[in-house]
Amino acid sequence: MATIKINGNTQEIEEGLSVLDLIKTNKVLQPEMVSVQLNQEFVNREDFGVTLVNNGDEIDFLYFMGGGSI
């Protein structure tokens, strides 16, 4: 088992999980719209399936919102 932080919350996970696995197991809403930071570095979307998460890592799932004026 590995201990990580996701969006500031501690979570126990199986070792060897990828960023994509975390997105699925955490039931991230709109996974096609999420950006991921791993230890404060953005992960390229095409690397989600091959980027492994290790004990002590910090992951943030981020959504960027556009805005406008009325």
JONOR-V709368 format. One record per helix or strand of 3 or more residues. SS is the DSSP state (H for helix, E for strand). FROM is the first residue (numbers start at 1). TO is the last residue. If there is no record, write none. Layout:
ss=<SS & SS>
from=<FROM & FROM>
to=<TO & TO>
This chain:
ss=<E & E & H & H & E & E & H & E>
from=<2 & 9 & 19 & 31 & 35 & 41 & 45 & 58>
to=<6 & 13 & 25 & 33 & 38 & 43 & 47 & 62>
